[in-house]
Structures are given as structure tokens and as C-alpha cells.
Amino acid sequence: VVAILVFVNMGFWQLRRLEERRDFNDRLLSRTTEAEIPLVEALRRYVPSQEALELRLIAAAGTYAPHEEIILLARSQNGISGHHVLTPLYLGGDRAIIVDRGWVPIDLDRPGLEPFAPPAGQVTVVGVLRKTEVRGSFGPTIAEEGFLEQVPRVNLERLSRQIEADVIPVYLQLLKQNPAQSGELPALVPLPAPSEGSHRGYAVQWFLFAAVTAVGYPILLRRTAEVGRASSEIPSKPSSEP
């Protein structure tokens, strides 16, 4: 009974994940096809809701702060292991937005390296807004103290503690900028393709496991009992001793 309940709940969990993925696909298709709007306008319309801000196509201008750059670890692209580069963009006054400027190879694992240095001076960026990333059940932890040069996810609350300006509560996935990078790195990260993933298939598997357990386990018990009963009915061999 416990196994059946676990399998059925896992199946429904996968169906909920499927619905979440469909909702994300709908937002992705609708919001990324809209015309870009200035960041200040997006913040005026949709703050404080990260859900409403997510995937909005925006434009902003400011100056990169490479001395506060952070490496986002373990992000592959085109099947190649690497990292992303997170650089605060100072917008003027006391505000900044963290920009995911793109992917670099796995050996470039420290911030501020010359191969992916950002343009100096004023830049204009266009990209989509993304929500802060939350630790999963088994995800790595992030140190609470000290200046972080590497992080496993974009936790904006933690990163804001080491950035001098007030950090906007969403970050920007860069799609283009002017002036452009002087070299090929960081490589821009494309938007995720709409996909339902494998959630439907996993849900079917969990429900099949529940069905097999519900039907198969009683059959196994019955056959085990029959074998035990048959063995107990076999007469013992008579002794050959006088």
C-alpha cells in the first residue's frame, strides 16, 4: 500500500511539473515576441511580482562593474561543459541589475579574466528578465559570508550583499548589446526552446509501477503461499534404519 501511494503521488507530481512547464512555455512564447520595453517601464508596471517580470524583453543602459563579477558554475552549452559570467550593470544612481553575459569554457572559472572582459564605458543591453534561482532539495548550498567569486545558482538576495548598488530583484539574460564584445566570449546563451520535456512519460511510468505493484504483489503472495503449502504436504522419506 505504501509503495502504491508513493508511486501514484510521484505520477501526479510529474503531471504538476508538466503543467508548470506548459505555463512557462506560454509565457516564453507570448512575452519574448513582444516589443522590447525600457527596464524602468517594466519595473514600474510589474514590480514586485517576479512572475510578471519573468521573460519580459527589455532594454537598459549602464556601465559594467567587472570588479564585482561572479562565475555561475556548471552550465553547459551545445553539449560542452562550462560556466556563465554574471556582471553587475550599474544603471546610474544607486541601482544595478545583474547581467548573465553568456557562456565560457570550463577552464575559465575565475571572474575578471581578459578573454571575456566586458566593454568599457556606457553600454546598451537587450535581453529577457529571469527570476532568482532557488535551491532544490539536494542542490549545493551557498556560503552566507564573504565575497563569492563562484556560485552554483543565481541567488539574487545573496549576491546583492556583495554589490555596492541596490540590486534589482530580477536578473537579465543578455541577447545583444552595443557596443558588442570584442571577442567571441562570453558566447550568448539562446532562449530555452518551448518543450514539455519528459514529464508525461515519467508520469506514465510511475502509474505503471503502481499498477504492477497493485496487481503483481498479491499474485506473488498467492504463489508463495501455494509453494509453501505444497512443500508442507510432501511426505517425509521413511527412515531406512531398523
C-alpha positions as CSV (number, residue, x, y, z in Angstrom):
1,V,0.0,0.0,0.0
2,V,2.8,2.4,0.9
3,A,4.6,1.7,-2.4
4,I,1.4,2.2,-4.4
5,L,0.7,5.6,-2.7
6,V,4.3,6.7,-3.3
7,F,4.2,5.7,-7.0
8,V,0.8,7.4,-7.5
9,N,2.0,10.6,-5.8
10,M,5.1,10.7,-7.9
11,G,3.0,10.3,-11.0
12,F,0.8,13.3,-10.0
13,W,3.9,15.3,-9.2
14,Q,5.2,14.8,-12.7
15,L,1.8,15.9,-14.1
16,R,2.1,19.1,-12.0
17,R,5.6,19.6,-13.4
18,L,4.1,19.2,-16.9
19,E,1.6,21.9,-16.2
20,E,4.3,24.2,-14.8
21,R,6.3,23.6,-18.0
22,R,3.3,24.4,-20.2
23,D,2.7,27.7,-18.3
24,F,6.4,28.6,-18.8
25,N,6.1,27.8,-22.5
26,D,3.1,30.1,-22.8
27,R,4.9,32.9,-21.1
28,L,8.0,32.3,-23.1
29,L,6.2,32.5,-26.5
30,S,4.0,35.4,-25.6
31,R,6.5,37.7,-23.8
32,T,9.6,37.2,-25.9
33,T,7.6,38.0,-29.1
34,E,6.5,41.4,-27.7
35,A,8.4,44.6,-28.5
36,E,11.2,45.4,-26.0
37,I,10.4,48.0,-23.4
38,P,12.8,50.1,-21.2
39,L,13.7,48.4,-17.9
40,V,12.4,51.3,-15.9
41,E,9.0,50.9,-17.5
42,A,8.9,47.1,-16.9
43,L,9.8,47.7,-13.2
44,R,7.1,50.4,-12.9
45,R,4.5,48.0,-14.4
46,Y,5.3,44.7,-12.8
47,V,7.3,45.1,-9.5
48,P,7.2,43.4,-7.0
49,S,6.0,40.3,-8.9
50,Q,8.9,38.3,-10.3
51,E,6.4,36.1,-12.1
52,A,5.1,39.1,-14.0
53,L,8.6,40.3,-14.8
54,E,10.0,36.9,-15.9
55,L,10.9,36.7,-19.6
56,R,9.9,40.3,-20.4
57,L,12.1,41.6,-23.2
58,I,13.7,44.8,-22.0
59,A,16.4,47.3,-22.9
60,A,18.7,49.2,-20.5
61,A,21.8,51.3,-20.5
62,G,24.6,51.5,-18.0
63,T,28.2,50.6,-17.1
64,Y,29.5,47.2,-16.3
65,A,31.3,46.6,-13.0
66,P,33.8,43.8,-13.7
67,H,35.4,44.1,-10.3
68,E,32.1,42.6,-8.9
69,E,31.8,39.9,-11.5
70,I,30.8,36.3,-10.5
71,I,31.1,33.0,-12.2
72,L,27.9,30.9,-12.4
73,L,29.2,27.3,-12.2
74,A,28.4,24.2,-14.3
75,R,26.4,25.5,-17.2
76,S,26.9,23.5,-20.4
77,Q,26.1,24.8,-23.9
78,N,25.9,22.7,-27.1
79,G,27.0,19.7,-25.0
80,I,30.2,21.4,-23.8
81,S,30.8,22.0,-20.1
82,G,31.4,25.5,-18.9
83,H,30.2,28.4,-16.9
84,H,28.2,31.6,-17.2
85,V,29.5,35.1,-16.5
86,L,27.4,37.3,-14.2
87,T,28.4,41.0,-14.3
88,P,26.5,43.8,-12.5
89,L,25.4,46.6,-14.8
90,Y,25.2,50.0,-13.0
91,L,22.2,51.9,-14.2
92,G,23.0,55.3,-12.7
93,G,22.2,56.5,-9.2
94,D,22.3,53.6,-6.8
95,R,20.7,50.8,-8.8
96,A,22.2,47.9,-10.7
97,I,21.0,44.8,-12.5
98,I,23.0,41.5,-12.7
99,V,23.5,40.5,-16.3
100,D,24.2,36.9,-17.4
101,R,26.5,37.9,-20.3
102,G,26.9,34.3,-21.5
103,W,28.9,31.1,-21.6
104,V,32.6,30.5,-21.3
105,P,34.6,27.2,-21.4
106,I,35.1,25.3,-18.2
107,D,38.8,26.3,-17.7
108,L,37.8,30.0,-17.4
109,D,36.5,29.6,-13.9
110,R,37.5,32.9,-12.3
111,P,35.9,36.4,-12.7
112,G,37.6,39.3,-14.4
113,L,39.6,37.3,-17.0
114,E,40.7,39.1,-20.1
115,P,39.1,36.7,-22.7
116,F,35.6,37.7,-21.6
117,A,36.1,41.2,-20.3
118,P,33.0,43.4,-20.8
119,P,33.0,46.6,-22.9
120,A,34.2,49.6,-21.0
121,G,32.1,52.7,-20.7
122,Q,28.4,53.1,-21.4
123,V,26.6,50.1,-23.0
124,T,23.1,49.4,-24.1
125,V,21.8,45.9,-23.4
126,V,18.8,44.0,-24.6
127,G,17.7,40.7,-23.0
128,V,15.0,38.9,-21.1
129,L,14.4,39.2,-17.3
130,R,14.8,36.0,-15.3
131,K,13.7,35.1,-11.7
132,T,16.1,34.4,-8.9
133,E,17.0,30.7,-8.7
134,V,16.0,28.7,-5.7
135,R,17.9,25.8,-4.1
136,G,16.3,22.4,-4.8
137,S,16.0,19.6,-2.3
138,F,19.6,18.3,-3.0
139,G,21.2,21.4,-4.5
140,P,24.5,22.8,-3.3
141,T,24.5,25.4,-0.6
142,I,25.9,28.9,-0.9
143,A,28.2,30.4,1.7
144,E,26.4,33.1,3.8
145,E,29.6,35.1,4.5
146,G,32.4,36.5,2.4
147,F,32.8,37.7,-1.2
148,L,31.7,35.0,-3.6
149,E,33.6,34.6,-6.9
150,Q,31.7,31.4,-7.9
151,V,28.1,30.4,-7.2
152,P,26.0,27.3,-8.2
153,R,22.9,29.4,-9.0
154,V,21.7,33.0,-9.3
155,N,20.5,33.7,-5.8
156,L,19.9,37.5,-6.1
157,E,19.4,38.0,-2.4
158,R,22.8,36.6,-1.6
159,L,24.6,38.3,-4.4
160,S,23.1,41.7,-3.6
161,R,25.1,41.6,-0.3
162,Q,28.4,41.9,-2.1
163,I,27.4,44.5,-4.7
164,E,27.6,48.2,-3.8
165,A,24.4,49.3,-5.6
166,D,20.9,48.2,-4.9
167,V,20.3,45.1,-7.0
168,I,17.0,44.8,-8.9
169,P,15.2,41.6,-7.9
170,V,15.5,40.0,-11.3
171,Y,18.5,39.4,-13.5
172,L,19.0,39.9,-17.2
173,Q,19.8,37.1,-19.7
174,L,21.7,39.0,-22.4
175,L,20.6,38.7,-26.0
176,K,22.5,41.6,-27.6
177,Q,24.5,44.7,-26.6
178,N,26.0,47.8,-28.1
179,P,29.0,48.0,-28.2
180,A,29.4,44.3,-28.8
181,Q,32.0,42.1,-27.2
182,S,35.5,42.5,-28.7
183,G,35.9,38.7,-28.8
184,E,33.8,35.6,-29.1
185,L,33.4,35.1,-25.3
186,P,31.2,35.1,-23.5
187,A,29.0,33.2,-26.0
188,L,25.4,34.4,-25.8
189,V,23.0,31.9,-24.3
190,P,20.0,31.3,-26.5
191,L,16.5,31.4,-25.0
192,P,15.1,28.0,-24.0
193,A,13.1,26.2,-26.7
194,P,9.5,25.5,-25.8
195,S,9.3,21.9,-24.7
196,E,7.2,19.7,-22.4
197,G,10.3,17.6,-21.5
198,S,9.8,14.1,-20.3
199,H,7.3,14.8,-17.6
200,R,4.4,13.0,-19.3
201,G,6.5,9.9,-19.9
202,Y,7.7,9.8,-16.3
203,A,4.1,10.2,-15.0
204,V,3.0,7.2,-17.1
205,Q,6.0,5.2,-15.8
206,W,5.1,5.9,-12.1
207,F,1.4,5.0,-12.7
208,L,2.5,1.8,-14.3
209,F,4.7,1.0,-11.3
210,A,1.7,1.5,-9.1
211,A,-0.4,-0.8,-11.3
212,V,2.2,-3.5,-11.4
213,T,2.6,-3.4,-7.6
214,A,-1.2,-3.5,-7.1
215,V,-1.6,-6.5,-9.4
216,G,1.7,-8.3,-9.2
217,Y,2.3,-8.2,-5.4
218,P,-0.9,-10.1,-4.5
219,I,-0.1,-12.7,-7.2
220,L,3.4,-13.1,-5.8
221,L,2.0,-13.6,-2.3
222,R,-0.5,-16.2,-3.5
223,R,2.1,-18.2,-5.4
224,T,4.5,-18.0,-2.5
225,A,1.7,-19.4,-0.2
226,E,0.9,-22.2,-2.7
227,V,4.5,-23.2,-2.9
228,G,4.8,-23.2,0.9
229,R,1.6,-25.2,1.2
230,A,2.7,-27.8,-1.4
231,S,6.0,-28.3,0.2
232,S,4.4,-28.9,3.6
233,E,2.2,-31.6,2.1
234,I,5.1,-33.6,0.7
235,P,5.5,-36.8,2.9
236,S,8.9,-37.1,4.5
237,K,11.2,-40.0,3.3
238,P,10.9,-43.1,5.6
239,S,14.0,-43.9,7.6
240,S,16.0,-47.0,6.3
241,E,17.3,-47.8,9.8
242,P,15.8,-50.8,11.6
